[in-house]
């Protein structure tokens, strides 16, 4: 398999072997419903028409999203309309609660197109705030979000992804060796959380933990990102990690995940 230049993969994610069509379709539906600013709702026919889907394909996607609480419906028959569900607000609630506790920026991101794409964010009360936009696509090997997500994949899959997106350094702390990165992921798996210590940008740290659904699949990760203080002690990062881990565990339970998530394992 030939490696692609960093960024090329992200420009055409739907052409990648890692692109999951059903997930992309579900996200398209959520984005369409998010544009329903008047709150009137949309019919399955309207949604299918906008996405170029058959009525049955659109309904199947809506049915699945509704079963998990991400979509709700009102009315019956031809009068049935769909709107965004309460499950989406849980992501924002978790992010906001975590932000209040730690005074930093909390975000939720999922894997898409070989990047960690931020889909929810809550800003902390730091006087100097980080410019972190929703929808931003972050590299996987330099961020706590990317590490937390990749740690849930087999090493073979991790190597395939990295061979396509590359491991370009962002700072002198960035890990650029595949072997070293795989060793690092083993630590992440044992700990149950990932840390980015100025690996993506100077003066910025991040701590992240994975979020799972009822099938045990990793949906993404929650992170807190902030400005690095003057050589903070180890306990500071561990305390941050514990709070993020608790938030990720709580959200995973809400989504039906039944296992206990490891924290600080040896």
C-alpha positions in Angstrom: 0.0 0.0 0.0 1.5 3.3 -1.0 1.6 6.2 1.5 -0.2 9.4 0.7 1.0 12.9 1.5 -0.3 14.2 4.8 -3.6 16.1 4.0 -4.3 14.3 0.7 -6.2 11.6 2.6 -8.2 14.2 4.5 -9.3 16.0 1.3 -11.1 12.9 -0.1 -12.0 10.8 3.0 -14.9 9.1 1.2 -12.4 7.5 -1.2 -10.5 5.9 1.7 -10.8 2.2 2.7 -11.4 3.5 6.2 -14.5 5.5 5.2 -17.6 3.9 6.8 -20.5 4.8 4.5 -23.2 4.3 7.1 -21.5 6.5 9.7 -21.0 9.2 7.1 -24.6 9.0 6.1 -25.8 9.3 9.7 -23.6 12.4 10.3 -25.0 13.9 7.1 -28.5 13.4 8.5 -27.6 15.1 11.8 -26.1 18.0 9.9 -29.2 18.5 7.8 -31.4 18.4 10.9 -29.1 20.9 12.6 -30.0 23.4 9.8 -33.6 23.2 10.8 -33.4 26.4 12.8 -37.1 27.0 12.7 -37.7 23.8 14.6 -40.4 22.6 12.1 -38.7 19.3 11.6 -38.1 17.4 8.3 -39.9 14.5 6.7 -38.1 11.3 5.7 -38.8 12.3 2.1 -37.2 15.7 2.5 -34.1 14.3 4.2 -33.7 11.5 1.5 -34.1 14.1 -1.2 -31.3 16.3 0.2 -28.9 13.4 0.5 -29.8 11.7 -2.7 -31.0 8.6 -0.8 -34.0 6.4 -1.3 -36.8 6.8 1.2 -36.0 3.3 2.7 -32.3 4.2 3.1 -33.1 7.5 4.8 -35.7 5.9 7.1 -33.2 3.1 8.1 -30.6 5.8 9.1 -33.2 7.8 11.0 -34.5 4.7 12.8 -31.0 3.8 14.0 -30.3 7.4 15.2 -33.7 7.6 16.9 -33.1 4.3 18.7 -29.9 5.8 20.3 -31.6 9.1 21.1 -29.8 11.2 18.5 -33.0 11.9 16.6 -36.7 12.2 17.7 -39.9 12.3 15.7 -43.4 13.7 16.0 -46.6 13.0 14.1 -47.6 9.9 12.2 -47.7 8.8 8.5 -47.1 11.6 6.0 -47.1 14.2 8.8 -44.2 12.6 10.7 -41.3 15.1 11.2 -37.8 14.4 12.5 -35.7 16.7 14.7 -32.4 16.4 16.7 -32.7 14.3 19.8 -31.5 14.7 23.4 -28.5 12.4 23.1 -26.6 15.1 21.3 -27.0 17.5 24.2 -25.4 15.0 26.5 -22.1 15.6 24.7 -22.4 19.3 25.3 -23.4 18.8 28.9 -20.5 16.5 29.6 -18.1 18.9 27.9 -19.5 21.9 29.8 -19.4 20.2 33.2 -15.8 19.1 32.7 -14.9 22.6 31.6 -16.4 24.1 34.8 -14.4 21.7 36.9 -11.0 22.2 35.3 -11.2 25.8 33.9 -9.9 24.6 30.5 -11.5 24.0 27.1 -13.3 20.6 26.8 -14.0 19.0 23.4 -15.4 15.9 21.9 -14.0 14.5 18.6 -14.4 11.4 16.5 -12.3 9.7 13.9 -13.0 10.9 10.3 -10.8 10.9 7.2 -7.7 10.1 9.2 -8.1 13.0 11.6 -9.8 13.7 14.9 -12.7 15.9 14.0 -14.1 18.2 16.8 -17.9 18.0 16.9 -18.6 19.6 20.4 -16.8 22.1 22.5 -17.2 24.1 25.7 -14.8 26.9 26.6 -13.3 27.3 30.1 -12.7 30.5 32.1 -9.0 31.0 31.4 -8.2 34.6 30.7 -6.2 33.5 27.6 -8.4 31.3 25.5 -7.3 28.8 22.8 -8.6 29.3 19.3 -10.1 25.9 18.8 -12.8 25.8 16.1 -15.7 23.3 15.9 -15.2 21.0 12.8 -11.4 21.4 13.0 -9.5 18.2 11.9 -6.5 17.4 14.2 -3.7 15.1 13.5 -3.8 11.8 15.4 -0.2 11.3 16.5 0.3 14.7 18.1 -2.9 15.2 20.0 -4.4 13.5 23.1 -7.7 13.1 21.1 -5.9 11.2 18.4 -3.9 9.0 20.8 -7.0 8.1 22.8 -8.9 7.1 19.7 -6.0 5.2 18.0 -5.3 3.3 21.2 -8.7 1.5 20.8 -7.6 0.1 17.4 -5.3 -2.9 16.7 -1.7 -1.9 16.0 -2.0 -3.2 12.4 -4.9 -0.7 11.8 -2.9 2.1 13.5 0.1 1.4 11.2 -2.1 1.5 8.1 -3.7 4.8 9.1 -0.4 6.4 9.9 1.1 5.2 6.7 -1.5 7.2 4.8 -1.7 10.4 6.9 2.0 10.5 7.8 3.7 11.6 11.1 4.9 15.1 10.4 6.3 16.7 13.6 4.5 19.8 15.0 7.1 20.5 17.7 10.3 18.9 18.9 8.3 16.8 21.3 6.2 15.1 18.5 6.6 11.4 18.1 7.6 10.6 14.5 8.6 7.0 14.8 5.9 4.4 14.2 7.5 1.9 16.6 7.9 4.5 19.3 4.3 5.6 18.8 3.0 2.0 19.1 4.9 1.7 22.4 3.3 4.9 23.5 -0.1 3.6 22.7 0.4 0.6 25.0 0.9 3.1 27.8 -2.3 4.9 26.8 -4.2 1.6 26.8 -3.0 0.7 30.3 -3.7 4.1 31.7 -7.1 4.5 30.1 -6.2 8.1 29.0 -3.8 9.9 26.7 -1.7 13.0 27.3 -0.3 15.5 24.8 2.5 17.4 26.4 3.4 20.2 24.0 3.5 17.7 21.1 1.0 19.5 18.9 1.8 23.1 19.9 4.2 24.9 22.2 2.8 25.8 25.6 -0.4 23.7 25.1 -1.3 20.4 26.9 -4.2 18.0 26.4 -5.6 15.0 28.3 -8.2 12.7 26.6 -10.2 9.6 27.3 -12.2 7.4 24.9 -16.0 7.1 24.7 -17.7 3.8 23.8 -21.2 2.9 22.6 -23.3 -0.1 23.7 -21.5 -2.4 21.2 -18.1 -1.5 22.6 -17.1 0.5 19.6 -15.1 3.7 20.3 -17.2 6.7 19.1 -14.4 9.2 19.8 -12.8 10.9 22.8 -13.3 13.7 25.3 -10.3 16.0 25.9 -9.5 19.0 28.0 -7.0 21.4 26.5 -5.3 24.3 28.2 -2.2 26.4 28.4 0.7 24.7 30.1 1.6 26.2 33.4 5.2 26.6 34.6 6.3 22.9 34.8 3.1 21.5 36.4 3.7 18.5 38.6 2.6 14.9 37.7 -0.4 15.0 40.0 -1.8 17.9 38.0 -2.0 15.9 34.8 -3.3 12.8 36.7 -6.0 14.9 38.3 -7.0 16.3 34.9 -7.0 12.8 33.5 -9.2 11.5 36.2 -11.8 14.1 35.6 -11.8 13.5 31.9 -11.9 9.8 32.4 -14.9 10.1 34.7 -16.7 12.2 32.1 -15.9 9.8 29.3 -17.0 6.8 31.5 -20.3 8.6 32.3 -21.1 9.3 28.7 -20.2 5.8 27.7 -22.6 4.4 30.3 -25.4 6.8 29.0 -24.8 5.3 25.6 -25.2 1.7 26.9 -21.6 0.7 27.4 -21.6 -1.9 30.2 -17.9 -2.5 31.0 -15.8 -0.7 33.6 -13.2 1.6 31.9 -9.7 1.2 33.2 -7.9 4.1 34.8 -4.3 4.3 35.8 -3.5 0.6 35.2 0.1 -0.7 35.4 
